Amino acid sequence: MTHGSVSNTIGGSAQLHTAVQARDIHTIHFHPERRAWPTPRQLLAVPAVFTDRSDALAFLDAALADPPPTTAPVAVISGPDGIGKRTVAARWGHRAAERFPDGQLVARLRAGRPATVGEVTRALLRALGLGNGEVLPWHTEELLALWRSVTATRRLLVVLEDTEAAEQVLPLVPASPQCAVVVTCSAPLPALAAHGARHHRLEALSPEHSLLLLGRIVGEQRVHAEPQAAAAMVLACGGNPLAVGLAAGEAVLDPARPLSDHPVLTAPTTTEAVTMTTALVYDSLPEPESRLLRLLALLPAPDFDVLTAAAATATPVVQTGQLLQDLTARHLLEHTGRCTGRGEVYRFRPALHDSFRTTAVGADSNKIRVLVVQRYLDVLTATAHATVQQLTPHHRVLPRQHRHLPSEPIRFDGEHSALAWLEAIAPAIQPALDAARELGEHQALVTLVHDLWPLFHRLRRLDLSVAAHKQGLWSAKLWGDHMAIREMTTTLALALKGTGSLADAQQRYQEALDLAAADEDLSGIAQCTMGIGSCLWAGGHYADAKPHLSEAARLYDDLEDLRGAALADILLGSAAARQGQPDDGVAPLSEARASLALLNPPDPLNAARALAFLGEAHSLAGRHDLAVTALTQARETFEGIGHAHWCAHATEFLGQDAERAGAKEAALAWYSASLDQYTALASLRDMDRLDARITQANLP
């Protein structure tokens, strides 16, 4: 049975909310729709001084005019740094905007390091409004499946900048011929040609057009007044538009200085044009600007907000904001927009970052780099810890260094802004961890990974969680802190369990259990015993899981840990119900729900999980009215806290209850609604399971 073969008779939305009896669906209630996500128009504004490039624009017109019937056409613009590849793509995209009414998306495939396909797909989906009220899948294949689904009927332009390999592009090409893809890269990508992509090499501007560009920036009267100096300037810049623009920008800032006295005329001719003009601009900067630029170039980050930049460079926040605006006005940085949870965000112009990094390394010792990276790690960790306090206050606190605290306290005004910061900062995590590992910042690495728990837990970034916790465990062992080793081992096990690697997860839990036993830590023993039981439970080995879960519950009771005991009782109650003893499951599930609701602070997610499993137990016992009441209430809670995955599970449970009650039509309606929710999440494992369930039930 294919995923698309079920028709959703309830409504087909993860936002669905219904009032349902066990045997027939009486009324349908919908939550108000979220405000429509704006059509993405992410192309750069084309500078008013844009000059020529008629050949490249004509190439794009031809290359993207006659698409093949089963895929989007792909055009590749290649050329050296600063030659204007992004600007040409933006110019063409703006001209062709009516052809792409559903949006124009831009993704940067290299920002200090090559972006992974999963990172880029996630960014593209978020630009289309997905993942802004629900959790996106963690697995790259599921992300790509969702990307293919949402682009199948849309008319989109996708611009992939700074591409290094065809493998970054091919998975992202939509199957719809109504879309188009423009790729920019330094070197041609012949592997894309084998898939039908057409290539164009962007060359330097002619001397005539270089002079025209210079005149549009500095004023034609200055060029006419000093024609020989102007010609020498553009010759020194080699027809590179960025180099001409940087040199011209310096002339604009010093209008009294003759063009014949411009430093570009005496610069070494052996130096590449962009590198040469970048160095000249850097040398002319006031000290506060050059210092900030130099230190920011040392950050292992794809971008930076004002608070991060201020903390990493030990610059006052207000001054940092002004300096970033000044550097953006000089076209040395780009302002990428305002981000919830972060504020104004900036990044280096791609063609300039390497040059400034080289300048920074040459100007500052490695000691300065270490200090900048330490400050950066500390502000990331402090902000991540603020999300822990907001989102997961029950999370254990590890020993932490207080080396470079931000000058202003970090607070979030609610869950939405905390989650938004985590989602936005996710692409920066792996580069930060790599830098920490390179510099031997093991405690900082472990603490950062630990404080990113809400990213892994609430946003289900399981792929990143596994990679980060493997690095964290390695660093914890070098740090030598036993609690850190145990915590990294335990959370790695949890991440592995989430990915379905149950045997590996159980092995990690056993390692952590041995460490806790050696430390005679009853709380740790309970946690790891519970982990082993949960792996067995997840694999359907309920009888094998029961001794571990019972022992964990006993230990938690001895420790007077109400939350731990309640979590163990949830799985014990569910295991009993699924083993044919639903009445034995009702008491532990009811007690678990009550305990979790009474905690200070309460744990509404796990309380709702207990209620959902309680509903399943009532259903298995034939008490369908009680089952529907419990499952509907649990589902409402999951919707309210924004946990789309558990909302889909509760919907599936309602379908199972209707099926057990003999209400096939209602069962199909619930199953199809749940399948739509899993499809929206691109959760392939859940989709396959539900397809099989519908087939086995022989539903119409």
Wavefront OBJ file of the C-alpha trace (Angstrom):
o trace
v 0.000 0.000 0.000
v 1.443 3.395 -0.934
v 1.479 6.339 1.426
v -0.743 8.363 -0.851
v -3.490 5.746 -1.121
v -5.504 6.749 1.945
v -7.966 9.608 1.768
v -8.248 11.660 4.936
v -11.927 12.022 5.651
v -11.340 14.050 8.820
v -9.467 16.945 7.362
v -5.843 16.134 6.671
v -4.107 18.572 8.993
v -1.812 18.239 11.959
v -3.842 21.138 13.384
v -7.007 19.013 13.380
v -9.022 18.886 16.606
v -12.084 16.676 16.843
v -14.770 15.565 19.228
v -15.281 11.843 18.567
v -17.327 8.982 19.946
v -15.933 5.475 19.655
v -18.158 4.346 16.844
v -18.911 7.407 14.766
v -17.625 10.890 14.183
v -20.260 13.490 14.998
v -18.689 16.905 14.670
v -15.426 18.296 13.470
v -13.766 21.288 15.121
v -10.719 23.015 13.729
v -8.235 25.248 15.451
v -7.896 28.643 13.802
v -5.327 28.455 11.061
v -1.920 29.853 11.788
v -1.174 33.136 10.089
v -0.137 32.415 6.517
v 3.615 32.150 6.122
v 4.822 34.839 3.697
v 5.888 33.730 0.250
v 9.694 33.524 0.482
v 11.521 36.100 -1.627
v 15.088 35.501 -0.513
v 17.032 36.843 -3.479
v 19.512 39.594 -2.758
v 18.631 43.090 -3.833
v 20.525 43.862 -7.029
v 22.798 46.905 -6.614
v 21.725 50.002 -8.499
v 25.206 50.073 -10.074
v 24.762 46.616 -11.681
v 26.550 46.652 -15.015
v 26.372 44.449 -18.127
v 26.197 40.624 -17.776
v 23.792 40.442 -20.717
v 25.465 37.227 -21.907
v 24.958 35.488 -18.560
v 21.338 36.635 -18.336
v 20.679 35.394 -21.866
v 22.240 32.060 -20.914
v 19.885 31.703 -17.955
v 16.906 32.634 -20.130
v 17.787 29.861 -22.568
v 18.927 27.238 -20.041
v 15.792 27.489 -17.929
v 13.236 28.129 -20.684
v 12.491 24.580 -21.849
v 12.488 22.253 -18.833
v 12.496 18.464 -19.147
v 9.140 16.849 -18.314
v 10.138 15.109 -15.067
v 12.553 17.417 -13.284
v 13.459 21.032 -12.704
v 16.045 22.496 -15.089
v 19.444 23.291 -13.584
v 21.773 26.110 -14.669
v 25.287 26.507 -13.268
v 27.122 29.847 -13.045
v 30.817 29.445 -12.230
v 33.654 31.893 -11.793
v 36.224 33.225 -9.308
v 35.389 34.976 -6.048
v 33.844 38.405 -6.465
v 33.034 37.976 -10.142
v 29.310 38.516 -9.515
v 27.761 35.042 -9.612
v 25.241 35.695 -6.839
v 24.300 39.063 -8.303
v 23.654 37.578 -11.743
v 21.471 34.856 -10.223
v 19.547 37.482 -8.243
v 19.174 39.750 -11.288
v 17.724 36.944 -13.378
v 15.504 35.753 -10.532
v 13.988 39.191 -10.019
v 13.309 39.509 -13.755
v 11.612 36.091 -13.779
v 9.685 36.570 -10.514
v 6.267 36.097 -12.143
v 7.341 32.644 -13.288
v 7.844 31.578 -9.647
v 4.803 32.788 -7.685
v 5.422 30.311 -4.844
v 8.794 31.761 -3.942
v 12.481 32.250 -4.600
v 14.708 30.371 -2.156
v 18.409 30.879 -1.525
v 20.665 28.443 0.335
v 24.349 28.899 1.041
v 26.139 25.572 0.719
v 29.408 26.688 2.251
v 29.886 28.933 5.276
v 33.304 28.080 6.671
v 32.639 24.402 5.913
v 30.467 22.591 3.352
v 26.868 22.393 4.505
v 25.317 18.942 4.672
v 22.331 18.058 2.511
v 20.248 17.700 5.671
v 21.146 21.198 6.895
v 20.304 22.774 3.544
v 17.037 20.857 3.184
v 15.992 21.897 6.673
v 16.711 25.559 5.875
v 14.735 25.392 2.619
v 11.744 23.767 4.329
v 11.778 26.382 7.074
v 11.792 29.109 4.426
v 8.555 27.609 3.100
v 6.999 27.795 6.569
v 7.524 24.208 7.686
v 9.144 23.595 11.059
v 7.856 26.880 12.433
v 4.999 25.287 14.353
v 5.906 21.636 14.147
v 9.055 19.551 14.443
v 10.854 18.654 11.228
v 12.167 15.106 10.746
v 15.670 14.353 11.979
v 16.704 11.893 9.258
v 18.070 13.330 5.998
v 16.062 10.905 3.862
v 12.869 11.966 5.620
v 13.731 15.635 5.155
v 14.336 15.042 1.445
v 11.077 13.110 1.145
v 9.261 16.070 2.678
v 11.123 18.485 0.370
v 10.105 16.480 -2.704
v 6.507 16.411 -1.504
v 6.170 20.138 -0.861
v 7.902 21.126 -4.125
v 5.951 18.708 -6.328
v 3.138 21.168 -7.019
v 4.879 24.492 -6.441
v 6.586 26.891 -8.810
v 9.835 27.774 -7.085
v 13.228 29.166 -7.973
v 15.988 27.591 -5.883
v 19.409 29.279 -5.856
v 22.217 27.196 -4.338
v 25.228 29.400 -3.616
v 28.891 28.521 -3.041
v 28.458 24.935 -4.181
v 31.484 22.667 -4.010
v 30.205 19.328 -5.329
v 27.391 17.922 -7.434
v 26.420 15.684 -4.509
v 25.239 18.787 -2.647
v 22.888 19.731 -5.484
v 21.350 16.576 -6.939
v 19.215 15.550 -3.923
v 17.728 19.059 -3.793
v 16.556 19.286 -7.413
v 12.731 19.265 -7.372
v 10.942 16.735 -9.553
v 8.609 19.449 -10.824
v 9.475 21.060 -14.194
v 7.687 24.171 -12.914
v 10.643 24.809 -10.604
v 14.154 25.889 -11.587
v 17.562 25.619 -9.928
v 20.479 28.028 -10.319
v 23.819 26.889 -8.902
v 26.790 29.175 -8.261
v 30.280 27.759 -7.792
v 33.927 28.644 -8.234
v 34.806 25.729 -10.522
v 32.553 23.960 -13.046
v 30.730 20.855 -11.847
v 30.922 18.338 -14.714
v 28.982 15.727 -12.738
v 25.948 18.009 -12.947
v 26.273 18.190 -16.722
v 25.744 14.438 -16.817
v 22.339 15.096 -15.251
v 21.369 17.701 -17.825
v 22.620 20.870 -16.151
v 23.930 23.629 -18.395
v 27.059 25.602 -17.481
v 28.197 29.182 -18.004
v 31.559 30.629 -16.955
v 31.307 34.215 -15.747
v 34.305 36.199 -16.938
v 35.773 39.520 -15.847
v 34.065 42.712 -16.920
v 35.455 44.347 -20.013
v 37.503 47.539 -19.451
v 34.572 49.573 -20.775
v 32.068 48.046 -18.378
v 34.570 48.191 -15.510
v 34.893 51.952 -16.079
v 31.124 52.240 -16.275
v 30.813 50.445 -12.919
v 33.480 52.667 -11.361
v 31.698 55.779 -12.621
v 28.357 54.667 -11.262
v 29.912 54.335 -7.795
v 32.301 57.305 -7.529
v 30.484 59.586 -9.946
v 31.027 59.922 -13.666
v 32.502 63.407 -13.261
v 35.468 62.017 -11.295
v 36.119 59.374 -13.940
v 35.916 61.998 -16.726
v 38.230 64.290 -14.766
v 40.908 61.591 -14.375
v 40.417 59.109 -17.218
v 43.924 57.651 -17.062
v 43.811 57.086 -13.292
v 40.334 55.572 -13.579
v 41.498 53.210 -16.327
v 44.511 52.224 -14.230
v 42.280 51.529 -11.228
v 39.991 49.115 -13.067
v 43.012 47.501 -14.708
v 44.511 46.888 -11.260
v 41.198 45.350 -10.205
v 41.303 42.939 -13.145
v 37.694 43.558 -14.145
v 36.492 41.883 -10.939
v 33.265 43.659 -9.896
v 33.819 43.137 -6.166
v 37.381 44.444 -6.363
v 36.211 47.461 -8.366
v 33.422 48.040 -5.851
v 35.734 47.879 -2.833
v 38.276 50.217 -4.418
v 35.541 52.600 -5.524
v 33.990 52.541 -2.062
v 37.227 53.818 -0.552
v 37.282 56.618 -3.125
v 33.727 57.603 -2.204
v 34.696 57.840 1.480
v 37.536 60.233 0.597
v 36.127 62.489 -2.154
v 38.942 65.039 -1.849
v 41.591 62.467 -2.681
v 42.459 62.275 -6.405
v 41.930 58.931 -8.096
v 45.566 59.104 -9.164
v 46.504 58.880 -5.476
v 44.389 55.789 -4.819
v 46.417 53.040 -3.067
v 45.184 50.406 -5.523
v 47.517 51.939 -8.119
v 50.612 51.107 -6.067
v 49.506 47.701 -4.785
v 51.487 44.597 -5.825
v 50.302 43.372 -9.214
v 51.048 39.766 -8.287
v 48.242 39.682 -5.712
v 44.770 38.446 -6.687
v 42.422 41.413 -7.138
v 39.901 40.662 -4.381
v 42.648 39.809 -1.888
v 44.500 42.995 -2.773
v 41.507 45.312 -2.453
v 40.344 43.590 0.724
v 43.728 44.247 2.311
v 43.588 47.893 1.238
v 40.119 48.356 2.699
v 41.140 46.632 5.926
v 44.184 48.899 6.288
v 41.973 51.967 5.926
v 39.479 50.954 8.613
v 39.374 52.756 11.965
v 40.828 50.615 14.743
v 37.499 49.636 16.375
v 36.152 48.379 13.045
v 39.332 46.564 12.021
v 39.605 44.945 15.461
v 36.022 43.696 15.400
v 36.358 42.422 11.830
v 39.635 40.679 12.610
v 38.280 38.936 15.695
v 34.987 37.948 14.063
v 36.954 36.275 11.277
v 38.327 33.883 13.913
v 34.860 32.667 14.928
v 33.967 29.093 13.909
v 30.480 30.315 13.000
v 28.460 30.668 9.788
v 26.955 33.924 11.097
v 26.673 35.971 14.275
v 24.136 38.132 16.060
v 24.980 41.277 18.002
v 25.105 39.610 21.432
v 27.326 36.776 20.197
v 29.682 39.149 18.399
v 29.906 41.406 21.452
v 30.630 38.552 23.847
v 33.153 36.813 21.581
v 35.133 40.002 20.964
v 34.724 41.574 24.432
v 33.088 44.650 22.903
v 30.150 46.524 24.476
v 26.840 45.426 22.974
v 25.704 48.865 21.803
v 29.082 49.595 20.203
v 29.079 46.180 18.533
v 25.691 46.839 16.951
v 26.912 50.136 15.507
v 30.192 48.665 14.235
v 28.362 45.818 12.519
v 26.144 48.350 10.759
v 29.210 50.354 9.686
v 30.982 47.275 8.309
v 27.827 46.300 6.455
v 27.653 49.777 4.929
v 31.194 49.237 3.626
v 29.986 45.963 2.017
v 32.377 43.894 4.133
v 29.550 42.126 5.977
v 26.017 41.160 4.993
v 22.933 41.736 7.117
v 20.901 38.532 6.748
v 17.855 39.808 8.641
v 16.246 39.691 12.044
v 15.770 36.295 13.693
v 13.438 35.474 16.589
v 15.535 34.739 19.654
v 18.680 36.263 18.113
v 17.891 39.741 16.867
v 19.866 41.182 13.949
v 22.111 38.604 12.268
v 25.182 39.254 10.114
v 27.719 37.219 8.170
v 30.845 37.755 6.123
v 30.487 38.227 2.394
v 31.456 34.799 1.036
v 34.199 36.136 -1.230
v 35.833 38.070 1.640
v 35.725 35.665 4.578
v 38.835 33.704 3.643
v 40.790 36.910 3.073
v 39.855 38.338 6.457
v 40.548 35.028 8.175
v 44.036 35.024 6.651
v 44.531 38.624 7.775
v 43.330 37.778 11.283
v 45.610 34.762 11.627
v 48.528 36.852 10.451
v 47.754 39.747 12.766
v 46.904 37.861 15.949
v 48.648 35.076 17.755
v 47.048 31.709 18.374
v 46.494 32.860 21.953
v 44.031 35.479 20.697
v 42.217 32.894 18.587
v 41.861 30.608 21.596
v 40.459 33.479 23.655
v 37.920 34.410 20.962
v 36.779 30.800 20.578
v 36.530 30.402 24.369
v 34.332 33.479 24.622
v 32.206 32.238 21.726
v 31.745 28.817 23.318
v 30.868 30.443 26.624
v 28.163 32.684 25.164
v 26.709 29.764 23.205
v 26.640 27.665 26.373
v 25.134 30.443 28.482
v 22.374 30.977 25.924
v 21.758 27.241 25.577
v 21.504 26.984 29.370
v 18.852 29.705 29.297
v 16.821 27.504 26.927
v 17.218 24.609 29.385
v 15.778 26.750 32.168
v 12.892 27.746 29.906
v 12.135 24.424 28.222
v 13.533 21.508 30.270
v 14.059 22.703 33.859
v 14.380 19.097 35.132
v 17.623 18.591 33.172
v 20.708 17.819 35.267
v 23.288 20.613 35.657
v 26.944 19.708 35.079
v 29.935 21.532 36.597
v 30.640 24.562 34.451
v 33.337 27.138 33.960
v 32.491 30.795 34.451
v 35.256 32.328 32.369
v 33.636 34.855 30.068
v 30.031 35.473 31.025
v 27.997 37.761 28.724
v 27.790 41.331 29.952
v 23.989 41.176 29.959
v 21.821 38.357 31.400
v 20.322 36.047 28.798
v 16.587 35.456 29.066
v 13.892 34.287 26.699
v 10.384 35.708 26.867
v 8.772 32.326 26.285
v 9.079 28.882 24.768
v 8.649 30.148 21.214
v 11.687 32.415 21.287
v 13.799 29.766 23.053
v 12.909 27.145 20.449
v 13.481 29.664 17.652
v 16.993 30.373 18.950
v 17.776 26.643 19.080
v 16.521 26.068 15.541
v 18.408 29.080 14.210
v 21.673 28.231 15.955
v 21.685 24.536 14.998
v 23.905 24.992 11.886
v 26.542 26.622 14.110
v 26.801 23.741 16.572
v 28.990 21.298 14.662
v 31.593 23.947 13.677
v 31.686 25.116 17.307
v 32.231 21.574 18.589
v 34.943 20.958 15.994
v 36.769 24.117 17.093
v 36.453 23.172 20.769
v 37.877 19.741 20.078
v 40.747 21.164 18.008
v 41.720 23.578 20.803
v 41.349 21.026 23.597
v 38.388 22.833 25.174
v 36.961 19.578 26.491
v 34.956 20.868 29.448
v 33.460 23.629 27.315
v 32.539 21.105 24.615
v 30.834 18.752 27.071
v 28.943 21.558 28.804
v 27.703 22.959 25.490
v 26.484 19.555 24.303
v 24.774 18.988 27.647
v 23.022 22.365 27.616
v 21.755 21.795 24.074
v 19.417 19.113 25.415
v 16.246 21.034 24.406
v 17.489 21.129 20.794
v 17.862 17.371 20.743
v 14.800 16.571 22.870
v 12.161 19.123 21.878
v 13.193 19.649 18.243
v 14.206 15.992 17.680
v 17.571 16.787 16.105
v 18.627 13.187 16.642
v 21.252 13.111 13.892
v 23.029 16.084 15.431
v 22.475 14.633 18.905
v 24.260 11.370 18.104
v 27.226 13.164 16.512
v 27.446 15.770 19.288
v 27.233 13.249 22.117
v 29.897 11.054 20.545
v 32.182 14.089 20.547
v 30.997 14.940 24.037
v 31.816 11.475 25.360
v 35.288 11.622 23.805
v 35.928 15.025 25.413
v 34.429 13.968 28.753
v 36.930 11.133 28.969
v 39.801 13.542 28.265
v 38.371 16.008 30.785
v 38.213 13.169 33.317
v 34.965 14.160 35.023
v 33.084 10.967 35.953
v 29.668 12.628 36.041
v 30.277 14.148 32.613
v 31.314 10.751 31.215
v 28.192 9.159 32.625
v 25.931 11.951 31.409
v 27.359 11.876 27.874
v 27.074 8.075 27.785
v 23.476 8.168 28.994
v 22.324 10.899 26.628
v 24.154 9.232 23.728
v 22.182 6.088 24.550
v 18.964 8.098 24.498
v 19.845 9.607 21.107
v 20.661 6.176 19.687
v 17.356 4.865 21.009
v 15.565 7.702 19.251
v 17.158 6.754 15.932
v 16.039 3.149 16.351
v 19.529 1.802 17.144
v 18.183 -0.097 20.142
v 21.029 -2.610 20.554
v 23.658 0.157 20.499
v 21.570 2.226 22.895
v 21.183 -0.677 25.323
v 24.949 -1.244 25.263
v 25.589 2.432 26.104
v 23.067 2.291 28.942
v 24.865 -0.761 30.322
v 28.194 1.120 30.194
v 26.626 4.035 32.050
v 25.062 1.636 34.568
v 28.459 0.119 35.333
v 29.892 3.605 35.908
v 27.007 4.565 38.197
v 27.371 1.331 40.162
v 31.099 1.976 40.599
v 30.236 5.415 41.983
v 27.470 3.902 44.171
v 25.101 6.479 42.707
v 21.586 5.134 43.208
v 20.039 7.876 41.075
v 22.357 7.031 38.189
v 21.702 3.315 38.637
v 17.963 3.969 38.477
v 18.295 6.128 35.363
v 20.383 3.579 33.446
v 18.281 0.619 34.581
v 15.280 2.532 33.306
v 17.122 3.163 30.033
v 17.791 -0.537 29.469
v 14.152 -1.320 30.186
v 12.984 1.405 27.802
v 15.115 -0.037 24.968
v 13.586 -3.466 25.504
v 10.123 -1.893 25.700
v 10.706 0.025 22.442
v 11.676 -3.236 20.755
v 8.444 -4.882 21.887
v 10.191 -7.150 24.424
v 7.781 -6.287 27.215
v 8.428 -9.339 29.396
v 12.193 -8.739 29.265
v 11.683 -5.045 29.974
v 9.521 -5.545 33.074
v 12.282 -6.552 35.579
v 14.406 -3.544 34.612
v 11.477 -1.131 34.756
v 10.274 -2.535 38.089
v 13.755 -2.200 39.584
v 14.023 1.367 38.288
v 10.636 2.236 39.806
v 11.696 0.741 43.161
v 14.942 2.710 43.168
v 13.160 5.937 42.284
v 10.653 5.334 45.096
v 13.520 4.825 47.551
v 15.046 8.073 46.328
v 11.675 9.845 46.586
v 12.095 10.836 42.932
v 8.467 11.222 41.881
v 9.272 12.060 38.276
v 11.612 9.108 37.737
v 9.144 6.698 39.326
v 6.333 8.081 37.183
v 8.315 7.645 33.953
v 9.052 4.023 34.885
v 5.380 3.463 35.729
v 4.332 4.734 32.294
v 6.304 1.988 30.576
v 5.309 -0.646 33.147
v 1.636 0.179 32.704
v 1.921 0.197 28.932
v 3.827 -3.108 28.931
v 1.143 -4.755 31.073
v -1.626 -3.510 28.802
v 0.146 -4.672 25.654
v 0.820 -8.099 27.197
v -2.895 -8.743 27.585
v -3.314 -7.383 31.120
v -4.767 -3.912 30.528
v -6.420 -3.708 33.965
v -2.990 -4.142 35.572
v -1.764 -1.151 33.579
v -4.462 1.302 34.618
v -3.248 1.968 38.179
v 0.431 2.727 37.390
v -0.560 4.882 34.407
v -3.107 6.855 36.437
v -0.623 7.373 39.276
v 2.115 8.402 36.846
v -0.107 11.003 35.238
v -1.121 12.463 38.600
v 2.483 12.619 39.844
v 3.777 14.338 36.701
v 0.995 16.917 36.780
v 1.758 17.779 40.426
v 5.500 18.301 39.998
v 6.905 21.764 40.532
v 7.427 22.682 37.758
v 4.961 20.224 36.180
v 5.850 17.948 33.270
v 2.873 18.303 30.886
v 4.438 16.343 28.023
v 5.027 13.172 30.007
v 1.736 13.583 31.870
v 0.018 13.581 28.476
v 2.033 10.516 27.448
v 0.769 8.719 30.552
v -2.784 9.733 29.657
v -2.380 8.479 26.077
v -1.146 5.088 27.270
v -3.979 5.037 29.827
v -6.398 5.548 26.963
v -4.762 2.657 25.115
v -5.148 0.446 28.210
v -8.856 1.299 28.494
v -9.243 0.520 24.795
v -7.551 -2.865 25.149
v -9.896 -3.608 28.070
v -12.934 -2.746 25.925
v -13.767 0.476 27.792
v -14.027 2.520 24.609
v -15.786 5.585 26.020
v -13.053 6.011 28.651
v -10.439 5.406 25.972
v -11.793 8.137 23.692
v -12.032 10.608 26.575
v -8.433 9.989 27.674
v -6.974 9.952 24.159
v -8.826 13.086 23.065
v -7.620 14.962 26.149
v -4.047 13.755 25.624
v -4.203 14.788 21.986
v -5.378 18.267 22.932
v -2.433 18.600 25.315
v 0.066 17.529 22.654
v -1.434 20.073 20.267
v -1.273 22.764 22.920
v 2.418 22.259 23.645
v 3.251 21.831 19.959
v 4.431 18.213 20.004
v 3.290 17.113 16.545
v 4.790 13.630 16.755
v 2.899 12.646 19.881
v -0.225 14.302 18.490
v 0.039 11.903 15.540
v 0.561 8.969 17.932
v -2.569 9.884 19.897
v -4.532 10.143 16.658
v -3.296 6.679 15.697
v -4.347 5.354 19.129
v -7.849 6.737 18.481
v -7.902 4.825 15.206
v -6.893 1.620 16.982
v -9.644 2.122 19.532
v -12.256 2.635 16.804
v -11.001 -0.487 15.029
v -11.265 -2.541 18.238
v -14.805 -1.222 18.695
v -15.709 -2.415 15.195
v -16.157 1.105 13.820
v -14.229 0.659 10.577
v -15.260 3.967 9.044
v -14.167 5.925 12.112
v -10.961 3.885 12.317
v -10.092 4.722 8.716
v -10.783 8.404 9.353
v -8.486 8.487 12.382
v -5.798 6.430 10.649
v -5.845 8.619 7.572
v -5.629 11.757 9.732
v -2.697 10.241 11.602
v -1.053 9.229 8.333
v -1.381 12.795 7.077
v 0.275 14.017 10.262
v 3.135 11.532 9.924
v 3.450 12.507 6.260
v 3.684 16.185 7.210
v 6.497 15.177 9.567
v 8.005 12.943 6.845
v 8.313 10.200 9.473
v 8.854 7.286 7.113
v 9.000 4.643 9.850
v 5.629 5.727 11.249
v 4.150 6.038 7.762
v 5.192 2.497 6.877
v 3.818 1.122 10.150
v 0.473 2.852 9.683
v 0.230 1.730 6.052
v 0.736 -1.846 7.227
v -1.841 -1.390 9.991
v -4.479 -0.159 7.527
v -3.740 -3.004 5.122
v -3.852 -5.686 7.823
v -7.129 -4.327 9.179
v -8.659 -4.621 5.681
v -10.210 -1.205 6.033
v -12.154 0.146 3.049
l 1 2 3 4 5 6 7 8 9 10 11 12 13 14 15 16 17 18 19 20 21 22 23 24 25 26 27 28 29 30 31 32 33 34 35 36 37 38 39 40 41 42 43 44 45 46 47 48 49 50 51 52 53 54 55 56 57 58 59 60 61 62 63 64 65 66 67 68 69 70 71 72 73 74 75 76 77 78 79 80 81 82 83 84 85 86 87 88 89 90 91 92 93 94 95 96 97 98 99 100 101 102 103 104 105 106 107 108 109 110 111 112 113 114 115 116 117 118 119 120 121 122 123 124 125 126 127 128 129 130 131 132 133 134 135 136 137 138 139 140 141 142 143 144 145 146 147 148 149 150 151 152 153 154 155 156 157 158 159 160 161 162 163 164 165 166 167 168 169 170 171 172 173 174 175 176 177 178 179 180 181 182 183 184 185 186 187 188 189 190 191 192 193 194 195 196 197 198 199 200 201 202 203 204 205 206 207 208 209 210 211 212 213 214 215 216 217 218 219 220 221 222 223 224 225 226 227 228 229 230 231 232 233 234 235 236 237 238 239 240 241 242 243 244 245 246 247 248 249 250 251 252 253 254 255 256 257 258 259 260 261 262 263 264 265 266 267 268 269 270 271 272 273 274 275 276 277 278 279 280 281 282 283 284 285 286 287 288 289 290 291 292 293 294 295 296 297 298 299 300 301 302 303 304 305 306 307 308 309 310 311 312 313 314 315 316 317 318 319 320 321 322 323 324 325 326 327 328 329 330 331 332 333 334 335 336 337 338 339 340 341 342 343 344 345 346 347 348 349 350 351 352 353 354 355 356 357 358 359 360 361 362 363 364 365 366 367 368 369 370 371 372 373 374 375 376 377 378 379 380 381 382 383 384 385 386 387 388 389 390 391 392 393 394 395 396 397 398 399 400 401 402 403 404 405 406 407 408 409 410 411 412 413 414 415 416 417 418 419 420 421 422 423 424 425 426 427 428 429 430 431 432 433 434 435 436 437 438 439 440 441 442 443 444 445 446 447 448 449 450 451 452 453 454 455 456 457 458 459 460 461 462 463 464 465 466 467 468 469 470 471 472 473 474 475 476 477 478 479 480 481 482 483 484 485 486 487 488 489 490 491 492 493 494 495 496 497 498 499 500 501 502 503 504 505 506 507 508 509 510 511 512 513 514 515 516 517 518 519 520 521 522 523 524 525 526 527 528 529 530 531 532 533 534 535 536 537 538 539 540 541 542 543 544 545 546 547 548 549 550 551 552 553 554 555 556 557 558 559 560 561 562 563 564 565 566 567 568 569 570 571 572 573 574 575 576 577 578 579 580 581 582 583 584 585 586 587 588 589 590 591 592 593 594 595 596 597 598 599 600 601 602 603 604 605 606 607 608 609 610 611 612 613 614 615 616 617 618 619 620 621 622 623 624 625 626 627 628 629 630 631 632 633 634 635 636 637 638 639 640 641 642 643 644 645 646 647 648 649 650 651 652 653 654 655 656 657 658 659 660 661 662 663 664 665 666 667 668 669 670 671 672 673 674 675 676 677 678 679 680 681 682 683 684 685 686 687 688 689 690 691 692 693 694 695 696 697 698 699 700
